[in-house]
Amino acid sequence: MHNKQELDRRMKEAGIQPLKKLGQNFLLNPKISIALINAVKVILPASLVEIGPGLGALTDDLILGDWQTILIEMDSGLVKYWHEKSPNAKIIHKDALQINWSAENFKKPCVLVSNLPYSIAASLVVELSSLDVQIFDAMVLMFQKEVAERITSRVFGKDYGMLSVVAQAHWQISTLIDAGPQDFFPVPNVGSRVLKFVPSNLAADKETKINRPQFTSFVKQAFSQRRKKLISNLSARYDRSTLEQAMQMLGIGDNARAQELDCGQFAELFVRLA
């Protein structure tokens, strides 16, 4: 389903209209859909989870794959629509931010796919990067372009921050394709970008394995006030003399700010302080 006429037909069939509160912008451009689907096929997953199937721009093809399909949808009308259209798919009627991912028993390897609602995108990436257990073996996700730039921003970049560090500490991230506002209905005010994530743990070769939830909390604290020095932000959690000693051993100056440390330095400092 890749044109407005077919989208209108499906909206009428499902008895729905795009809901702004759910961030529903339905994908129309087949070029974008094909890029996402091809990226998934290369991974050869045993199970595939899609957040927000909408009216099927991706889902029509995804449910035909040689994998178990799990659809996560908040909209009651769309849940009913997919129960009738794809009875073999497992459908979870929940907000993706309310799911206990660690309790789900997805077949491995498992891939997450989504044209993410803008309102949950950053929070979801942080949550999935902070789980003790690696639930997904890859993720192919579409973001508001601004959020994608924050996720992939490098040290000293204007968009570099907590989201960048937490995401890059646990994933190798690459840009797959860009989408313009005209590729959706309703037409959003911003462009979008599809990113591919594959696991990459910077702490894998460290003496102490990183505790992911604690590491996320540590990075949040480090960026809590961007204009302040790193040592000032972290002094709320650690003894100042301990901080000074750890930073000195890693060659991090007392005047350094969080945005001056790359992911590797954050991981090393966290491990040393732990």
Long-range contacts (C-beta under 8 A, 24 or more apart in sequence): 1-55, 1-56, 1-57, 1-60, 2-28, 2-29, 2-30, 2-33, 2-57, 3-28, 4-28, 4-185, 7-55, 7-185, 10-55, 10-56, 10-81, 11-55, 13-81, 14-55, 14-77, 14-78, 14-80, 14-81, 15-77, 16-75, 16-77, 16-78, 16-81, 18-185, 18-186, 19-75, 22-74, 22-75, 22-117, 23-117, 23-118, 23-119, 23-120, 24-52, 24-54, 24-75, 24-117, 25-115, 25-184, 25-185, 25-186, 25-187, 25-188, 26-54, 26-55, 26-57, 26-184, 26-185, 27-54, 27-57, 27-58, 27-115, 27-142, 27-179, 27-183, 27-184, 28-57, 28-183, 28-184, 28-185, 29-179, 29-182, 29-183, 31-177, 32-142, 32-177, 32-179, 32-183, 32-194, 33-57, 33-58, 33-61, 35-176, 35-177, 35-194, 36-113, 36-140, 36-142, 36-176, 36-177, 36-194, 37-61, 37-62, 39-140, 39-176, 39-194, 39-196, 40-65, 40-111, 40-113, 40-140, 41-65, 43-109, 43-111, 43-137, 43-138, 44-109, 45-109, 45-110, 45-111, 45-137, 45-138, 46-107, 46-108, 46-109, 46-110, 47-106, 47-107, 47-108, 47-109, 47-110, 47-111, 48-110, 48-111, 48-112, 48-113, 49-106, 49-110, 49-111, 49-112, 49-113, 49-136, 50-112, 50-113, 50-114, 51-96, 51-112, 51-113, 51-114, 51-116, 51-124, 52-96, 52-114, 52-115, 52-116, 52-117, 53-78, 53-82, 54-78, 54-115, 55-81, 56-85, 57-115, 58-113, 58-115, 59-86, 62-113, 63-88, 63-89, 67-107, 68-106, 68-107, 70-106, 72-96, 72-99, 95-120, 96-120, 96-124, 97-123, 97-124, 97-127, 101-127, 101-128, 101-131, 101-135, 102-131, 102-132, 102-133, 102-135, 104-135, 106-135, 108-137, 109-137, 109-138, 110-135, 110-136, 110-137, 111-136, 111-137, 111-138, 111-139, 111-140, 112-136, 112-138, 112-139, 112-140, 112-141, 113-139, 113-140, 113-141, 114-141, 114-142, 115-142, 115-192, 116-141, 116-142, 116-143, 118-143, 118-144, 118-147, 118-188, 118-190, 121-147, 122-147, 122-150, 122-151, 122-163, 125-151, 125-163, 125-166, 125-167, 126-162, 126-163, 126-166, 126-167, 126-216, 129-166, 129-167, 129-169, 129-170, 129-171, 129-212, 129-216, 130-166, 130-212, 130-213, 130-215, 130-216, 131-212, 131-213, 132-211, 132-212, 132-213, 134-199, 136-197, 137-198, 137-199, 138-196, 138-197, 138-198, 138-199, 139-171, 139-195, 139-196, 139-197, 140-176, 140-194, 140-195, 140-196, 140-197, 141-194, 141-195, 141-197, 142-179, 142-192, 142-193, 142-194, 142-195, 143-192, 143-193, 143-194, 143-195, 144-188, 144-190, 144-191, 144-192, 145-178, 145-190, 145-191, 145-192, 145-193, 146-190, 148-175, 148-192, 148-193, 148-195, 149-193, 151-195, 152-195, 154-262, 155-259, 155-260, 155-261, 155-262, 156-259, 156-260, 160-259, 161-223, 161-226, 161-258, 161-259, 162-219, 162-220, 162-222, 162-223, 165-219, 165-223, 165-263, 165-266, 166-215, 166-216, 166-219, 167-197, 168-263, 169-201, 169-202, 169-203, 169-210, 169-215, 169-219, 169-263, 169-266, 169-267, 170-199, 170-200, 170-201, 170-202, 170-212, 171-197, 171-198, 171-199, 171-200, 172-197, 172-198, 172-199, 172-200, 173-197, 202-263, 202-264, 202-267, 203-267, 203-271, 206-267, 206-268, 206-271, 207-271, 208-271, 208-274, 210-267, 210-270, 210-271, 211-274, 214-270, 214-274, 215-266, 215-267, 215-270, 218-266, 218-270, 218-273, 219-258, 219-266, 222-258, 222-261, 222-266, 223-258, 223-259, 226-257, 226-258, 226-259, 227-257, 228-257, 229-254, 229-255, 229-256, 229-257, 230-256, 230-257, 230-258, 230-260, 230-261, 231-256, 233-258, 238-273, 242-273, 243-273, 246-272, 246-273
